[in-house]
Amino acid sequence: MRMLLLKAWRDIKSRKGQFLSLAALVSIGIMSYVAFITGYLDLKASLDRANSELRFASFNTRVVSAPESVARRIAALPGVDAVEARLVVDTGLDMPDGGQVTARVVGIPLDRTPSVNRLVMQEGRLPKPRERNAVVLNKKFTNETGIGVGDTLDVHTGAQTKTRLRIVGIGSSPEYFYPIRAKGEIPSPGEFAVFFMEQRQAGALFGRSGGVNDVAVLISSSADLDRVIDDVEAKLDPFVVLESVPQADQPSNFGLQEEVEQNRAMADFMPGLVLVISSLSLFIALSRLVQSQRGEIGLMKALGYTDVQVLGHYLAFSLIIAVGGSILGILLGIWAAVGIADLYVTLLGIPLLTTHVYPLVLLNAVLMSSIACVLAGIVPAWAAVRIPPAKAMHSDPNLAVKGGGRIPIVERLFGWAMPRSFTFRIPLRNVFRARRRSLYTVVGIAFAMVLTVATWSMFDAVDFMMTKVFQDTEKWDIVAAYEGRFGSDRVVEVSRWKGVDRVDPALTLPVELSKNGVEHTAMLTAMAPTAAFHGFDITDGEESERTLSSGEMVMAEAVAKKLGVTVGDTVKVKSPYMKERQTLTVGAISDETLGGPVFVSVDVGRVLTNTSRNEYNVLYIFSSGGREERIKEELYDLPGATQVQVKDTLLEKLMSLMEFATTFGAIMLAFGFAMAAAVIYNTFTANILERTREIATMRTIGEENGRLAVMVTIENVLLALAAVPLGVWLGLRASDALYASFSTEAYSFKSVIYPQSIAWIVGINLLVLLVSEIPPVRRIFRLDLAEATKVME
Amino acid sequence: MADDVAGGVLAAELRDVERVYKMGEVSVHALSHTDLEIPQGEFVAVLGPSGSGKTTLLNLIGGIDSPTSGRVIIDGQDISRFSRRQLTLFRREKIGFVFQFFNLIPTLTARENVQFALELAARDGVPSGEDADALLEKVGLGERKGHFPSQLSGGEQQRVAVARALAKDPVLILGDEPTGNLDFRTGKLVLAALKEVNRAEGKTVVIVTHNSPLAAIADRVLHLRDGRIHRIETNENPVEPEDVVW
């Protein structure tokens, strides 16, 4: 047995390039498993730790206005652990560059530590009690704008009044780690500033002293969330409850959880894919090894080695690769995991990083790689055992031509079209005649492409989504949201402004949709049926204009799926302005990429808001003449302005804010290409080395090295190109599986790959192929021809 | 063409040829100060024990190895200092090889293996299938031309190798243990094919073998020992391959 181990070791040494690339393949698989799973667990642990230590509210209830004293009454309710009643006001903020963004002012107590939603200070200090206009600014806004401690900013505090706020500290609150105003909104941290200031200062600033409009509640661990919410809403009923948002739906937390979930989907998916591909590549490589060692196998058996010993010998290759790959992969994985977790929490704005080594993850990694490698090795090893010694000691006829020695049918049919020169004819023939080699190569390259296509398509999918959202769906140029509703007179006024081509008003309000016991909170938009600001992608039902005109609703596909409704079904709709639920019919279903909106006509909106005249709180502007920024400022100057966004600016900022997705994608792509390179190297090295004697013979009888290299390259390139359709198809199916696992209520991803991306992938893979060819070809070209041609294969 | 002392045309000529292999700190003298003349049309057998230098001699004549010192002149050309590329072109134009393990290209049929060599010899023109067929007929394989090597017996494969060697119309046909991997009957068929080529077309043939009875078919037999030509035997009446017994 010692001699067999020695043989295994020598075999590995003589094919060290191939074995190193296989070990690298396994180690990349293990590294990606350890790094992504650990990174995900660290991210989740960091978020859980931050939420727990900062006492993140279990839910918030918004009311129109209530006295501060409601907090005491709510605190007395069963199941309530802590309460903070605060004033939360959205308003406009003048930026130093002359532009305007949205600001949210959140009241906090300064005479005591907040019992809910505590701040973690990252710079500066908290304002002192009664310190006028001193605020703590949200960390994310600082990161995006560079505005920091010591700076002052003017916030709109009335129709024509502004107040200068002084930033004394930078901090984060679990409510705003991921600063968005509403669930499903595109994050734009540079456009949304959150200021924390003393509750009484906030009241004074907005003329609402002693009043609150938001109650944050932390429930005890044994309490029933829905019951506590009902109790709190009942208690707040006299103050007009607008909505209650449980922690799961709280915009920042929702956004973060979605990112974490997407991360989990990736952490689950990619290592699995990588390990499957590693195993299959290993299977192919070991099968080729066994075939090339048939003579040695026969000799081993003839000398008296048992089947078990021969089986063990070939499994030893798998285990050596598994162990070598695992050790390296684990070390690299642990190292990468810390970096990945740090990157995640920084990009996602979680202030408390927690990192661990998870022994179970490491154990899983070793088990998975060992099982995968043994499974990959057992079939070829078993094939080796089954060969009778006498037969094994003769060369394998399968290495030559399969199919009963007949000329392949493709060649019989299209042989007339073959080029006459052997430089092209031999490679072309080989593609069809050396079928096993061709199959191994096509499958190997397709595997390599799966990884690169699946990872590259992430970029294309995001680009496709952005294009769809900003060109096909959101057709407006500027959007302005207001607190409080307004009538048609404002629409008329704005439409007369210079540079404004068209104004589409709309009313948005949170509603609760229910059907067959399933409830869903959605943002409802009431609009004119002829409004042009939103492009629908109707997948079922009548076109949007007809649907809205007939008083029916257009529902996002994701919402319809969640509620289990189709066109013609009815749903119950609860608005904050009506006691009774309304029944509405689903008239059309729209494929909405972002969020899960529902749309109704202005007439239906009137019913849901219980008013007799048309009222709106959003203006969608179509403009021309390059006056967008000026119009934006004018829109902010209108009373109650909370957010005005210019689409082009938003798009620009969004692209730069896709940092998380881009970083994640880049890491995945690097893994993908590293693995592809290992697979390609392995495949082509084997392809060429298997033909050592053939190529040496051609050289001996007078073929030139240059032409041989061309012939080998043509064959390999032909096989690589033949693998492209399979690789792209498999890659997109892998992407489908990935996106299915991480498409959420807020984002709906579709696997997309652009032709130019395929061209890049093919180009890069061909480059790897050409580089991979160099070492084995050089080796063959330097061979002692006399020796090489005398060796019996 | 070079002339020998007697005025005949020489196919190969070795002048004080030495081949030394460096193996670590040890120098192995595979061939020592060897002189040899092989006239065109001669059938030469090289005999000797393992390590006597017979394959080295063949490799030097065939241009797949170069001498450490001395001159190797083939068909009037001194190939001793040829570059790799020059040697490749030399092998293509002047030498036909027959290997112990046949070394046919497994994905090409018998006919295509021969056509490949035909194309090599006439790079600018594309050879016709008929040329290859004629060569295969010559070695008695006209009926097997469409078969792949894996479908041919060892003897048939070696005869395809002989046809391939002939395809280039070489000055010299070199065979390194051409029957070493064949049974008695098929071995004789291959020898007969080589002998026929030598006789009918006047091709110079040099074969290396361990098998001394085979030397009986050669015009001259070179006996090598310790890297030197120990003895040269001339067969006044070479026997026919079918009469050889081993």
Interface residues (C-beta under 8 A of the other chain):
Chain A: P397 L399 A400 V401 G405 I407 R420 S421 F422 I426 R429 N430 R433 A434 R693 E694 T697 M698 R699 T700 I701 G702 E703 E704 N705 L785 A786 T789 K790 V791 M792 E793
Chain B: T55 N59 G62 I64 D65 R84 R85 T88 L89 R91 R92 E93 I95 G96 F97 F99 Q100 F101 N103 I105 P106 T107 L108 T109 E112 Q115 F116 A117 E119 L120 A121 V126 G146 H147 F148 P149 S150 Q151 R164 A165 K168 D176 N181
